[in-house]
Structures are given as structure tokens and as C-alpha cells.
Amino acid sequence: MAANPNPYDLTGPDDDSSRRYPAVRADILPMRRRHLRSVLRIEALVYPRPWSHTLFLSELTQRATRAYFVAKVRGSVVGYYGLMLVDEDAHITTVAVDPSWHRHKIATRMLLHAARTALQRSSTHLTLEVRVSNEPAKTLYRQFGFEPVGIRRNYYVETGEDALVMWARNIDEPAYLARLAGIAIRLGSSEE
């Protein structure tokens, strides 16, 4: 397959997923305790070793260095993400979408929101880890300018799988801001 010439295109050149699975409007809101039942349900569906209620509560109490959000469609939590903020770096700690809502651009909307949240919190770089086998996630992250920089061997304890470490640097520069604007346009909204 030929490389996609448009770095802001959220579909591949032969990808007609937008016709089969339309992007939907998702409200991105701060995660609260009342959302945890839904978050934990999704967590159990998506991860072989889900985070606990206690771990999420702990993360939510660290407001100076953490930012957690949920994505809601028609009032239901369909996804969530978290950021850990350290100096100029924003580390995406988790991203998950209910499997029944995959391919509706929920993760794209959340990553756009995450990048904007990182910028609002004075971050200049984004980082994350992803399973080396998770090609759909790596493709999405590349659209946001993430590039692989290393491997964490046996990072995922439950499977022994390696994690690919990815960074998006200089997110406060005009070129990256233009990337975000392009993604927002493709989603049909400049105000996510």
C-alpha cells in the first residue's frame, strides 16, 4: 500500500472505515468518581490486567500532576484517557475505548483533547508506551506525530510483550499546532 501523502488524513488511502463506522460526536469531560464504574467496565474489556478502582482513585487525587478524562456519547462513557505531567513532558498513562465503539474516532478525539490539555498545562512533549503488536494504535499515534524511540522489554507482565516507547516532541511549535488543527478539521470540529 502506498504511503498516505496527507499526514492529517485519519484514514488510509484504501480505508473506507469512515463510511462503515462514522465518526461520532463525543463529549470529553473530566473523569470523576461517578464515572469509575463505567471506566472499570471498559478497562476489564480492553486490558488483560486492568487497573483497580483504588488505582484510579489514587490517580484522580493527584490533580497537580495528573489529568483524567472520559469520552461520553449520548450520556454513556465510551472511553477514557489519562495524562501524567512532569515538567515539560506529558505522559499518556492510559487510553481505552469500549470495543463496541471502536472505529468511530473516539480515540482520535481523546488524543486531540490530550494534546490540547498537555499544551494548556505547559507541556512541550508527549510520550506513551504501546504494545509492539498493536498496529492500529501505533498508526493512530503516528498521525499525532508520535515516533518510536525505544523498546521496554517485557513491559506487559501478563503477556511478557515488549512496549514501544513513542514521543511527540515540540508540540507547542507551529507545525505541530497545524497538525492538530488538521486532525480537528478531519473530525469536523475545531473545538473538541
Phi, psi and omega in degrees: 000135180290151178294145179284121183288341182258108183293347180263356180290125183271004175232154175285169183298332180252010186271116177253025183298333181293336177279324181278325184230089184293147172296143180240158176284124178235132175273128178256118186232153176303136178289135177235166178306322182296342179274348190297327178301314179292319179300315181294326176297313178295316179306315181291329178286329191262325188245137177292336177231080187292152172293153180269165174304316181298319180296315177298317178300317178300316179296319182294335181280347184265061188297332181289331184238004181227153174214117181238138184223154174244153172254128180240137173238123181049042175086352181255139176288123180241354179188173179198161174210163178222150175236141168246125185252121179225114183052237181268005182256139173242117181260122176282110185278329181200147172215127179211144177230136175308129182306330179289350178248009176299150175071019174250016177069020178296313180297322178298315179298319181292320179293323175298315178297319180298316179297318180292322177295317178301316178297317179298331180265018174070025175277149176242353180221148174241145177217159177195168170242148178216146177303136181300335181273354186272078183298317179301318180294317180299321178297314178299314182297323178297325178298334178266013175084008177288135177235143179291138178233349180179178180235138169254108184294136176053034185296321181269100189302319186295334181238347184075010183284148177283155174250138172270125177270128182233146179229144166243114185258157175056049183287353179267001182272155184307321182297320180287321177299324176294322176300313179298319179298320178296319178296317179298319178298317180297329178281347179089018181205137174261352182241079178262000000 
